[in-house]
């Protein structure tokens, strides 16, 4: 069976979805479609590209300092020059804070990748139900039946140690379905 270019379990035994009763589902880690692949990602996409952020921060800080100097001369307000310099320093401080925070988040995601993979092991995605389920008898399944993608993501990201990085929609949907 196939669904939008996705094969069912690579030719293995058919697993029936408890929600819709079809065998048209795939392991979560084999989902290929763009939107669903992003929604089922085992971790946030943290590239930690500090170089690009640093260059952006330097450019913005330079523009702020230049604007302070320009308007200090143009309007004959000499106090704008130190204000521009202080604003440029604040922009650089903020840039460094962002770079450090992104690096910390990236290291946390890398450290929790194995735990997240273990939490997602065995899960299957049913595109007809637009949900995730664990096959019957799977001892690692935290729920029975089909759950929303948001609940699955909440389960996996929390197990990985970075559940605080979930968007509000995923947090709310997971809490609502758990109740």
C-alpha positions in Angstrom: 0.0 0.0 0.0 1.2 3.5 -0.6 0.1 6.9 0.4 1.5 10.0 -1.3 4.7 8.3 -2.2 5.2 6.7 1.2 5.4 2.9 1.4 3.9 1.0 4.3 6.8 -0.3 6.5 9.1 -1.0 3.6 7.3 -4.2 2.5 7.1 -5.6 6.1 3.9 -6.7 7.9 0.9 -4.4 7.6 0.2 -2.5 10.8 -3.4 -1.5 11.1 -4.2 2.0 12.4 -6.4 1.9 15.4 -8.1 5.1 14.3 -9.2 4.5 10.8 -8.5 0.7 10.4 -6.3 1.1 7.3 -2.8 -0.3 6.9 -1.8 2.9 5.1 0.7 4.2 7.6 4.5 4.4 8.0 7.0 4.6 10.8 7.5 8.2 11.9 11.1 8.2 11.0 10.3 7.3 7.4 7.8 10.2 6.7 9.0 11.9 3.6 6.6 14.8 2.9 7.8 18.2 3.8 5.1 19.5 6.1 4.6 16.2 7.9 8.3 15.6 8.2 8.7 19.0 9.9 5.7 18.4 12.2 7.1 15.0 13.3 10.7 16.1 13.7 12.3 14.5 16.8 14.0 17.9 17.7 13.8 21.6 16.9 15.9 22.7 14.0 18.8 24.4 15.8 21.6 25.2 13.4 23.4 27.4 15.8 24.9 29.5 12.9 26.7 32.0 15.1 28.8 33.4 12.3 25.8 34.7 10.3 24.2 36.2 13.5 27.5 37.9 14.4 27.8 39.5 11.0 24.2 40.7 11.1 24.8 42.1 14.6 28.0 43.9 13.5 26.2 45.4 10.5 23.2 46.6 12.6 25.5 48.0 15.3 27.5 49.8 12.6 24.4 51.3 11.2 23.2 52.5 14.6 26.6 54.1 15.4 26.7 55.7 12.0 23.2 57.1 12.4 24.1 58.6 15.7 27.2 60.3 14.2 25.3 61.5 11.2 22.4 63.0 13.1 24.8 64.5 15.7 26.5 66.4 12.8 23.3 67.1 10.7 21.2 68.5 13.6 24.1 69.9 15.6 23.2 67.7 18.6 26.6 66.4 19.8 24.9 64.3 22.5 23.6 61.9 19.7 27.1 60.6 19.1 27.5 58.9 22.5 23.9 57.8 22.3 24.6 56.1 19.0 27.7 54.4 20.4 25.9 53.1 23.5 23.0 51.9 21.3 25.6 50.1 19.0 27.2 48.4 22.1 23.7 47.3 23.3 23.0 45.8 19.9 26.3 43.9 20.0 25.6 42.7 23.6 22.2 41.5 22.4 23.8 39.7 19.4 26.2 37.9 21.6 23.4 36.9 24.0 21.4 35.4 21.1 24.4 33.5 19.8 25.2 32.1 23.2 21.5 31.1 23.7 21.3 29.4 20.3 24.5 27.5 21.0 23.2 26.3 24.4 19.9 25.2 22.8 21.8 23.3 20.0 23.9 21.5 22.6 20.8 20.5 24.6 19.2 19.1 21.4 22.3 17.1 20.6 22.5 15.7 24.1 18.9 14.6 24.1 18.8 13.1 20.6 19.1 9.5 21.8 16.4 9.9 24.5 14.1 11.5 21.9 14.8 8.7 19.4 14.0 6.1 22.0 10.7 7.9 22.8 9.7 7.9 19.1 10.8 4.3 18.4 8.0 2.2 17.1 5.6 5.1 16.5 3.7 5.2 13.2 2.2 8.1 11.3 -1.3 7.6 9.7 -1.9 10.3 7.1 -5.6 9.4 6.8 -6.0 10.2 10.6 -3.2 12.8 10.6 -2.1 11.2 13.8 0.5 9.1 15.4 0.0 5.7 17.1 2.1 3.0 18.6 1.3 -0.5 17.4 -0.7 -2.7 19.8 1.6 -4.6 22.1 4.4 -2.0 21.8 5.7 -1.6 25.4 7.1 1.8 24.7 3.8 3.3 23.6 2.8 6.1 26.1 -0.9 6.0 25.0 -3.4 3.8 23.2 -5.1 4.8 20.0 -4.2 7.7 17.7 -2.8 10.9 19.1 -2.3 14.2 17.4 1.0 15.1 15.9 1.3 17.9 18.5 0.9 15.4 21.4 3.5 13.1 19.8 5.9 16.0 19.4 5.3 17.0 23.0 6.1 13.5 24.1 9.3 13.2 22.1 10.7 16.6 22.8 10.0 16.4 26.5 11.7 13.0 26.6 14.7 14.6 24.8 14.9 17.4 27.4 13.8 20.3 25.2 10.1 20.4 25.6 10.3 24.0 26.6 11.1 24.8 23.0 7.7 23.7 21.8 5.4 26.3 20.3 2.3 27.3 22.3 0.0 25.4 19.9 1.8 22.1 20.5 1.9 22.6 24.2 -1.9 23.4 24.3 -2.9 20.6 22.1 -0.8 18.0 24.1 -2.3 19.2 27.4 -5.8 19.1 26.0 -5.5 15.6 24.6 -3.9 14.3 27.8 -6.8 15.6 29.9 
